Amino acid sequence: MNRSLLLAVTVLLGLSASLRAAEPKKLLVISATAGARHASIPNGEKMLREVAAKSNGQFTLVMLSDAPDYPFSRLPGGGRGTIAGFPGAINASTPAQQDALTLASAPVAALNTAVTTARTELTAASLSAPATIAAKADALAAAELDLALARAAAIAQVQATANRFSPELLQALSGAVPAGRGGSAPDRGPALAKLFQDNLGAVGLAKYDGVILLNTTGALPFPDRDAFLKWVGDGHAVVAIHAAMDTSYYTPDAYQDMLAGGARYATSIGGNATARKVYKVDATHPATKDWPDGLSVADEFFQFTRANPADKTSNLPGLDRSKVHSLLDVELDGQRLPVAWTKLQGRGRVFYTSLGHRDDVLLAGTPASDGNTKLNADDVSAAYQGHVLNGIRWALGLAEGSTTLGNSR
């Protein structure tokens, strides 16, 4: 081979390698649940899309929830399975039907409140003059009529689409049958198992550089958990957010070692409405370098537990910090409890943050989808998104940070 041809081949091979290196990493976002489902999950997915858009094309997301047969609601709050203003459960409805009715019945919630108020006022007027009682009764009747008409309009709107309800579901929705008679809760198992087989089996995992476990709970149907752990150890990323540690409660020790050095979720610290100060442990790590030290955050914080190596039948409190690289702590009664950490799994990288329960942590300008008052200023969601963005970058090997175990502040 002459020198010119050899030079051309070398240049082409180098260009090909550069192009491969410049290709964005691909992450699978898993927000499926087998246990309690967080109402904020759809807003968590929105947060991740915003974060990916800030990565300058370094990584892209594939949402498991974009699959046509995804067996959960895609609306914020939709995972709770209730419709404001409708007394009957619609447990056997599909997620698409649930979402369609939620959107169509937006005016119903206020009218339902009006009925409750009118009924309360009528009860309070029981010792008033007959004319006052009659006026309150008329007001209640008018409010109930308005509510009934709004319900009928919402149902008619859905019935005019492909998401229309069967006669049995309409009976359940109207409250004409006893609770639980409108059909049992849908069996999501087969659909969920197929999605996991398609995306987390050997063939599916080969398409991704990492996974994001977004508020996953319960015993998820990994087709081969040992193969998944090997895939991580072979150099892939795991990003676990908030209730992903609740998933771990149901998993074997090997999975727990990968995610948290053997720790498991134990309990929550109070509710999610108390602001607590969150401090940096590693101030130079990509996931924390821009975090305002001592930032006050209202969210659900966790306590953890781990097996007692000296007595397999008992547990020890807390995370074993000697097995993780700590990133953030929360202050509680003068103590520091772990909030975020990283660890290596073979050649793979694991990033976990317990933050991410409340909508106003996830997104700017967003109140909690469970109806709670907005408690976090927008600087909290900005700090959180930077924390997640750079945690993802580190997990994918796009940014470097210390992995020293047992660090503390």
TIKEMAR-519490 format. One record per residue: residue in one letter; x, y, z of N, C-alpha, C, O in turn. Coordinates in steps of 0.02 Angstrom, whole numbers, plus 50000, padded with zeros to 5 digits. Layout:
N
aXYZXYZXYZXYZ/...
This chain:
409
m500434994150000500005000050000500455006250000500895006950042/n500335010849951500765016749949500605021550005500095020950039/r501075026350014501025030750072500395035050071500095036150123/s500195037450012499595041750006498965037850025498525040450060/l498925031650000498335027650015498305025950089497775026050120/l498895024450118498915022950190498705028950231498345028150281/l498915034850211498725040950246497975042150242497655044050291/a497685040850182496965041750173496565036950216496075038950247/v496785030650219496435025750261496475027650334495985027050371/t497065030050356497155032050425496695037850443496395037950497/v496645042650398496205048450409495475046350414495105048650457/l495275041750368494575039450368494415035550432493875036350461/l494875031450454494765027650516494715032350576494295031450620/g495135037450577495115042250631494465046250631494185047550683/l494235048150570493615051850564493025047550587492575050050620/s493035041050568492495036550589492475035850664491935035850694/a493055035250696493075034650769492825041050802492475040750852/s493005046750773492775053150801492025053850796491695056250843/l491745051650740491015052050731490655047650781490145049550808/r490945041650792490635037150841490655040150911490175039750949/a491225043250926491305046250992490825052051002490615053551058/a490665055550946490225061450951489495059650952489065063850965/e489325053350937488625051350938488345052151008488675050351057/p487735054851014487455055651082487335048951116487145044051083/k487445048751180487285042851219486525042151224486165047151220/k486305036051231485585034751233485395031651300485675026651321/l484895034751334484665032451399483935030251396483525033651366/l483785024651426483095022351432482815024751499483095023451552/v482255028451496481945031051557481375026251577480905025251540/i481435023451637480945018651663480565022051719480855023651771/s479915023151709479495026151761478915021651779478435023851811/a478965015351760478455010451777478485008751851479015009351882/t477925006751879477895005151950477504998751961477014997251926/a477724994852010477354988952031477074990052101476714985752127/g477244995652132476984997452198476635004152194476335005852144/a476675008052248476365014752250476645018952193477245018752179/r476215022852162476425026852105476405034352122475895036952145/h476965037752112477005044852126476615048852074476695047752014/a476195053352098475805057552053476245062152011476035064451958/s476855063352034477305068051999477705064851943478105068251911/i477605058351929478015055051879477995058451811478525059551781/p477405060251784477405063651719477805070151720478145071751671/n477775073851775478185079951779478935078151787479365082051766/g479085072451817479775070151819480035068751749480615070251734/e479615065751707479815064551638479915071151600480365071851560/k479475075951614479555082551583480215085751606480565088751565/m480375085051670481015087651695481595084451659482065087951640/l481575077951648482125074551614482195076851542482745077351515/r481635078251509481675080851441482005087751441482405089251396/e481845091851490482165098451495482915097651508483315101251478/v483095092951550483795091751566484175089351503484725091651490/a483875084751466484195082251405484305087851355484815088051320/a483825092551351483885098151305484475102651324484735106251281/k484675102551387485235106651411485905103151404486425105951422/s485905097051378486525093051375486935094551312487465091551302/n486695099151271487045100851208487135094651164487655093851131/g486635090351164486645084551121487085078851145487215074151108/q487305079151208487735073851233487355067251244487645061851238/f486715067751261486325061651269485595062851249485355068551250/t485265057551232484555057651214484195052651259484495048251289/l483535053551262483115049351305482625045351264482345047751215/v482515039151285481965035051260481505033651319481705030351367/m480895036251316480425035451371480025028951363479695027951313/l480065024751413479655018651412478915020551408478515016751380/s478735026351435478035028551435477785030551366477185031451356/d478245031251317478025032851248477785026751211477505027351156/a477875020851240477635014751207476875014851202476545016651251/p476585012751146475855012951138475485009051191474925010851210/d475785003551215475444999251264475675000651335475614996351378/y475935006651348476145008451416475535008451461475045012051447/p475535004551516474915003451553474775008351610474435006551658/f475035014551606474925019451658474705026051628474815027351568/s474395030251669474205036851647474815041051633475335040351666/r474765045451584475315049951566475195057051591475595061451576/l474655058151629474505064851655474745065651727474705060951766/p474995071651745475185072751815474595071451861474045073951850/g474705067351912474165065651958473735059951934473325057351972/g473815057851870473375052751842473475045951871473035041651866/g474045044851903474185038251931473745036551990473735030852012/r473395041452018472985040152077472325036852060471995034052104/g472125037051997471535033351976470885036251999470395032552004/t470845042752014470205045852034470065051751990470515054851963/i469425053451984469205059151946468825063851991468325061852022/a469035070051997468705074852042467985075852021467835076951962/g467525075252069466825076552055466425070352037465815070652031/f466765064652027466415058452010466465053652069467015051952090/p465895051552096465935047252155466135040152140466405036752184/g466005037752080466145030752064466855029652042467155034052010/a467155023852059467825022252035467785019651964467275016851943/i468325020751926468355017951858468995013851852469405014851807/n469075009251900469695005551904469845001351842470425000151827/a469324999251806469444994951748469524998951683469564995951630/s469555005451688469665009551628470395009051607470825007351646/t470515010651543471195010851518471505017551536471145022351551/p472175018051536472485024551548472245029951500472165035751519/a472135028051437471905032951387471205035551405471075041451398/q470765031051428470095033151450470145037651511469795042651516/q470575035751558470655039751619470895046851602470645051751628/d471395047151557471655053751538471135057851501471075063851513/a470765054651456470255058251417469725061251463469515066951454/l469505057351513468995059851558469275065251604468925070151620/t469895064551625470205069651666470205076351630470035081551659/l470395076351567470415082551528469715085351516469615091351520/a469245080851500468575083251484468205085851545467755090051539/s468395083451604468015085151665468345090651706468205091351766/a468795094551675469135099951712468655104551749468795106451805/p468075106551719467625111051755467255107751813466955111251854/v467265101151817466855097551865467095098551936466685098851982/a467745099051946468015099452014467735105452051467545104952109/a467725111252018467475117352051466725116652067466505118952120/l466355113552022465635112652034465515107652091465045108452130/n465945102652096465885097952151466005101452218465665100052267/t466485106052219466615110052279466015114452296465845115352354/a465695117052243465115121352254464545117452286464185120052329/v464465111152266463945106952295464105105652369463655106152411/t464725104052383464925102752453464805108952496464565108352553/t464975114752470464875121052507464135122252519463925124152574/a463725121252467463005122452474462695117652524462245119452561/r462935111452524462665106452572462855108352643462455107752689/t463475110752652463705112952718463295118852743463105119152801/e463155123552698462765129552717462045127752734461755130752779/l461765122752700461085120552716461065117352785460605118652823/t461555113352801461595110252867461675115452922461355115052974/a462095120352909462215125652958461595129952969461525133153021/a461135130052920460535134252925459955130752957459395133252956/s460065124852986459515120853012459115124353068458535122753079/l459425129053102459075132653155458845139553133458625143653173/s458905140953068458715147453041457965147653025457605142753034/a457745153353002457045154152982456895149652922457345148252882/p456275147252915456095142952859456285145752791456495142152746/a456205152352783456365155352718457115154652703457305153452645/t457525155352754458255154552744458425147452727458835146152683/i458095142652761458225135552747458015133952675458365130352640/a457435136652654457195135352587457685138152535457815134952484/a457945144052548458425147152501459055142952496459335142052441/k459295140452553459895136252552459765129652516460195127052480/a459155126952525458975120752490458945121852415459175117652376/d458675127552394458645129252323459355130052294459495127952238/a459785133152334460475134052311460835127352302461215126352255/l460695122752349460995116152343460725112452281461105109352245/a460075112952270459775109652212460075112452147460225108652101/a460155119052145460435122152085461165119952073461365118652017/a461555119452128462245117352123462295110152100462735108352060/e461845105952126461855098852106461655098052032461915093751997/l461185102252009460985102051939461575104051894461705100751843/d461925109351913462495111551874463035106051871463335104851819/l463145102751928463645097351930463435091451886463845088751849/a462805089551891462565083851851462615085251776462815080951738/l462455091451756462505093251685463235093251662463385091151606/a463685095651705464395095651687464675088651682465065087251637/r464465084251727464675077251722464435074151657464805070851622/a463805075351641463515072651579463895075151518464015071451471/a464075081551519464435084451462465125081351455465365080051400/a465465080351513466135077351512466115070251484466535068251444/i465625066451508465565059551484465385059351410465665055351372/a464925063751388464735063951317465345065651274465415063051218/q465775070051299466365071951261466825065951250467095064951196/v466895061751303467315055851296466975050551253467295047251213/q466315049851260465955044751222465965046151147465835041651107/a466115052251128466145053951056466825052351026466945053750967/t467265049351066467935047751042468055040151044467615036351065/a468655038251022468825031051023468925028551094468975022451104/n468955033051144469055031051213468405030051252468405030151313/r467855029251216467195028851249467175022951298467525017951290/f466755023851349466675018851402466135013851384465655015351348/s466215007751410465705002651402465125004351449465205008251495/p464525001351438463965002551483464125000951556463895004351601/e464514995651567464684993651635465124998951669465025000551727/l465595001651632466015006851660465635013351672465765016951720/l465145014751629464735020651639464325020051703464235024851740/q464095013951717463735012851779464185014051839463985017351887/a464795011451835465265012351891465445019751899465505022251955/l465525023151844465715030251846465155034551876465295039351911/s464545032651862463985036551887463845035351961463455038951993/g464165030151988464035028452058463405024352066463145023652121/a463145021552010462535017752013462635010652040462155007152054/v463265008652046463415001952074463855002952135464195008052141/p463854998152180464274998852240465014999252222465224996952169/a465405002252267466125002852254466424995952242466274991252278/g466844995552192467174989252176466784985052126467054980052102/r466164986852109465774982952062465884985151990465654981851944/g466234990651980466334993151913466914989851877467134992251825/g467164984351903467724980951873468324981451919468424986451953/s468724976351919469314976351962469854980551931469824982451872/a470364982051972470924985951946471254982251888471304976151890/p471474985951838471764982651779472384978751797472774980951839/d472474973051765473074968951776473614971551729473614969951669/r474074975551756474594978451714475174973651704475624974951664/g475174968051740475734963551739475954961351670476544962151653/p475504958551628475724956051562476014961651518476524960551486/a475684967451516475934972851474476604975351499477054976851459/l476674975851566477304978251594477864973251582478424975151566/a477704966851590478214961651579478464961751507479054960851494/k478004962951459478204963151389478654969251375479144968651339/l478474974951404478884980951395479594979851423480084981851392/f479634976651481480294975351510480674970251469481284970851461/q480334965151444480664960151402480944963351339481504961851318/d480554967751308480754970851245481324975851255481744976551211/n481344979251312481824984551322482394982951370482924985951366/l482274978151415482784976551465483034969351461483414967051504/g482834965951408483144959551392483814960851358483994966651348/a484164955551341484834956351311484814960451248485254964651237/v484324959251205484284962851141484114970151153484404974651122/g483644971451198483444978351212483994982351244484114988051224/l484334979551293484864983251328485434985151282485774990151293/a485554981151230486094982551183486004989351147486484991951118/k485404992051150485264998451115485435004451158485425010151133/y485585003451223485645009051269486325009451302486675004451310/d486495015551321487115016751359486985017151434487445017051474/g486345017451453486175017751523485425017951533485045018451484/v485215017651596484505018051613484405023251668484845024451708/i483815026351667483605030751721483005027651755482495026351722/l483055026451820482505023651859482155029451894482395031951945/l481595031651866481245037651891480665035551936480145033451911/n480755036252001480215034952049479895028152039479295027352048/t480295023252021480055016452015479915013552084480275015252132/t479415009452090479255006252154479054999052143478864997052088/g479114995052195478874988252193479344983552156479894985552136/a479124977352148479524972052116479434972352041478984969152014/l479864976152007479804976951935480024970551899480474967051922/p479714969051841479834962551808480444962551762480374961551702/f481044963551791481644962751751481664955651724481594950951762/p481764954851659481764947951631482344943751657482274937751665/d482924946951670483504943351696483914948451736484324952051708/r483804948651801484134953751842484894952751843485274957551845/d485124946451843485844945251842486154947851778486704950751779/a485814946851722486064949451658486074957151658486514960151629/f485574960151690485554967351695486154969951736486474974751716/l486304966751792486864968751833487524967851796487984971951804/k487574962651756488184961651715488244967151663488784969651650/w487674968951633487664974351583487914980851615488304984451584/v487694982351676487934988351710488684987751722489054992451707/g488914982151747489614981151762490064981351700490664982651706/d489774980151643490164980251580490284987451556490594988451504/g490044992351594490204999251575489615003651559489685008451522/h489025002051587488435006051572488215010051634488445008851690/a487765014751623487575019551675486905017751707486455015251673/v486855019051771486215018751807486125025451843486545027451883/v485565028751828485375034951862484725033351898484225031751866/a484725033851964484135031952004483885038052042484275041552076/i483245039352036482945045352065482405043652116481955039652103/h482475046652175481985046452229481755039352245482125035452274/a481145037552225480845031252246481145025152212480915019552222/a481665026152171482035020252145482305016052203482415010052194/m482405019152261482615015252320482035011252349482155006652388/d481425012952331480845008952351480805002652309480604997352333/t481005003252245481064997252203481554992352236481434986352238/s482094995152261482624990952289482404987052350482714982052368/y481874989252382481634985852442481444978552426481454974252470/y481264977352362481014970752343481534966652305481374961252279/t482164968952303482644965852258483174961852297483254962752357/p483524957452262484054953452294484634957852317484694963652297/d485054954952359485614958752386486084961352332486344966852339/a486184957552279486654959752226486414966252194486824970452177/y485764966952185485494973152157485604978852206485784984452185/q485504977552270485604982652321486334984852327486484990652338/d486784980052318487494981752319487654986552262488034991252270/m487364985252203487474989552145487224996552157487565001352141/l486624997152185486295003652190486525007652250486605013752245/a486635004352306486745008152369487205004652417487165005752478/g487655000452392488114997052438487754992752488488004991752544/g487174990052470486804985652513486244988952553485854985452585/a486204995652551485674999052589485004998352554484964997352494/r484474998952594483794998752569483395004552600483585007252651/y482845006252567482395011252594482105008752660481895002952666/a482095013152711481805011252776481165015152789480635012152800/t481205021752788480615025852802480735032952777481305034852761/s480205036852774480265043852756480345048052819480125046152873/i480655053852811480755058452866480195063452866480215068252826/g479695062552907479125067152908478745066752842478725061552810/g478445072352822478105072652758478555075652705479165074752707/n478255079152657478655082352606478575089952607478775093352559/a478265092552661478125099752663478595103652709478535109752715/t479065100152741479535103452786480195104852749480505100252723/a480395111152747481015112952714481605111252759481605112652819/r482115108152729482715106252766483325108452725483295108752663/k483875109752758484475112052724484865106152696484995101152730/v485045106752632485415101552597486115104152583486205109352551/y486615100352607487305102552604487715098252556487565092352546/k488235101252527488705097552487489155093352532489355095452586/v489305087352509489825083352541490455083652497491005084752522/d490365082852432490905083752383490745090052343490295090052301/a491095095352357490945101852325491225102452255491075107252220/t491635097552233491955098052167491665093152116491835093552057/h491235088752138490945083852091490485087352041490155092152060/p490455085151979490015088351930489285088951954488955093951940/a489045083951991488345083952012488205088652070487625089752087/t488725091452100488615095752159488975102452155488845106852196/k489435103352107489845109352108489435115752103489645120952128/d488855115452070488435121452063487865121552114487445126052113/w487845116752159487305116452209487435121852262487985122152290/p486945126152277487045131252329487085127752398486585124952421/d487665128152429487755124452492487275126852545487205132852557/g486925122052578486435123852629485765126052601485365129152636/l485635124552536485005126452505484415123352543484425117452559/s483905127352557483315124952593482825121852543482615125152495/v482665115452553482255111652506481695108152544481815104652593/a481075109152520480505105252545480405099352498480235100152440/d480505093352524480415087352484480355081352532480405082252592/e480265075552505480245069552546480955066752551481255064852501/f481205066452612481875063752624481815056852655481315055252688/f482325052752644482305045652665482805044052719483325047352726/q482635038952757483115035552799483205028552770482745025752740/f483785025652780483955019252750484145014152803484265015852861/t484175007952782484385002552826484814997752787484804997852725/r485184993552822485614988752788485684982552831485574982752891/a485864977052799485944970752835486534971052883487034974252869/n486454967752940486994967252989487454961452969487244955652971/p488074962952949488504957452925488654952252979488824946552964/a488584954253042488724949553097488114945353115488174940353150/d487534947453091486914943953108486414944953052486084950153049/k486364940153007485964940852946485224941752960484844943552915/t485014940553022484304941153037484114948153062483524949453074/s484604952553068484454959253093484744964553046485144962953002/n484534970753055484754976253013485104981553054485014982053115/l485504985553021485824991353051485524997653020485324997552962/p485485003053058485195009153030485675012552982486285012452991/g485395015752931485785020152888486145016852831486155010652824/l486445021152790486855019152733487565017952756487815021752798/d487895012852731488595011652746489005016252700489115014652641/r489225021952727489565026852685490235024452659490515027352613/s490505019152689491145016552664491075013152597491575011352565/k490455012252574490335008852511490085013352456489945011052400/v490025019852470489795024652419490225030952423490595032052470/h490165034952370490475041652370489915046652382489495047652337/s489895049752440489345054252458489395060852421489935063552410/l488805063452400488755069752364488395075152404488645080752411/l487795073452430487375078252467487125075052531487005069052534/d487055079152583486745077052646486185081952663486185087652641/v485705079552703485185083952731485285084352807485475079352839/e485155090152834485225091052907484575089252942484045091852924/l484615084952992484035083053031484235082453105484625078153124/d483955086853145484085086653217484835086353233485055082553276/g485215090453198485925090753210486335085253179486945085053186/q486005080653144486355075253110486335076253035485895079753009/r486795073152999486805073352927486605066452900486915061352916/l486075066452860485845060252829485975060552754485925065952724/p486145054852722486325054952651485735056452605485175054052617/v485865060452554485355062252504485555059752435485125057252398/a486185060352417486405058352350487105055352355487515057352397/w487245050552310487905047452309488045044352241487595043952198/t488665042352232488855038552172489235032352195489465031952252/k489295027552149489735021752161489875018452094489525019452045/l490395014652094490585010852034490315003752039490305000752093/q490115001151982489904994151977490304991051921490104991451862/g490874987951938491324985851885491564991951846491834996651875/r491454991751780491614997551739491025002251731491075007451698/g490455000551762489865004751758489845009851814490205009251864/r489425015051805489365020451853488645021151876488185020851835/v488555022151941487895022751971487835029452006488265031252046/f487305033251991487165039652024486465039252054485985037652018/y486405040852118485745040852151485635047452186486085050152218/t485025050152180484805055852219484115054452247483665052252211/s484025055652312483365054552342482895060352330482295059852344/l483155066052306482725071752289482315070152228482535066552183/g481695072952225481295072052165480585069552178480275066552135/h480325070952238479635069052254479145074352231478655072952197/r479275080552251478795086052238478885088952168479445089352142/d478325090952138478345094052072478735100552073479075102152024/d478695104452128479035110852129479785110052143480145115052144/v480015103952154480725102452153480935100852081481475102852059/l480505097352046480665095051978480665100651927481105101051885/l480155105051931480045110051879479935116951908479635117651961/a480165121951873480045128851892479315130751879479025128551830/g479035134751923478355137351912477805132251918477255133351894/t477955126551949477465121051952477285119552024477725117852064/p476645119952042476445117752109476425110152112476455106852061/a476375107452172476325100252179475685097752146475165100752155/s475735092152109475155089752073474635086552119474075085152098/d474805085552183474305082852229473915088552262473535087352309/g473995094652236473595100252260473915104252315473635109252338/n474515102152338474845105952391475085112752366475195113652306/t475155117352411475405123952394476125123552372476515119552399/k476325127752324477015128052303477445130452362477315135752390/l477945126452380478365128052437479075129852418479425133352455/n479305127452360479985128552339480035134152288479665134152238/a480485138752299480615143952249480935140752188481195135152192/d480925144352132481175141552070481925140252071482175136552029/d482285143352118483005141952122483135134752145483665132052132/v482635131752179482705124752199482685120152138483105115752131/s482185121152095482135116852035482735118051989482965113451956/a482985124251986483575125551944484185121751971484555118751933/a484275121852037484835118252067484745110652058485225107052045/y484115108452064483985101252057484125098951986484435093651976/q483895102751937484015100651868484755100551851484985096151814/g485145105351878485865105051868486175099051901486635095951874/h485925097351960486155091451997486035085051956486485080851949/v485435084351929485265078451889485645078351823485915073151804/l485675083951789486025084351725486745082051731486975077851692/n487095084751781487805083051787487915076251820488445073151811/g487415073851858487445066951881487385062051822487735056951820/i486945063651775486885059451715487535059651675487775054551652/r487805065651666488435066251628488985062051660489355058551625/w489035062351726489545058351760489415050951749489875047151733/a488795048751757488635041651750488785039051680488965033251672/l488715043351630488855041351561489585042051542489775040451486/g490005044451589490705045351574490855051551534491385052151504/l490375056251533490465062551497490765067951541490935073351517/a490825066651605491135071251653491465066951707491255061351720/e491985069651737492355065851786492285068751856492205074851863/g492295064651905492255066751975492535061252019492615055551998/s492695063052080492985058252127492525052452139491915053152141/t492815046552148492425040652166492675037752233492545031952249/t493035041852271493305039552335492745037352382492275041152394/l492795031452408492285028952453492395031452524492955032752545/g491835032152560491875033952630492035041152643492225042952699/n491955045552593492095052652604491545055652647490985053252645/s491705060652685491205064152726491435071252735492015072952724/r490965075452755491115082552764491275083952836491415089752854/
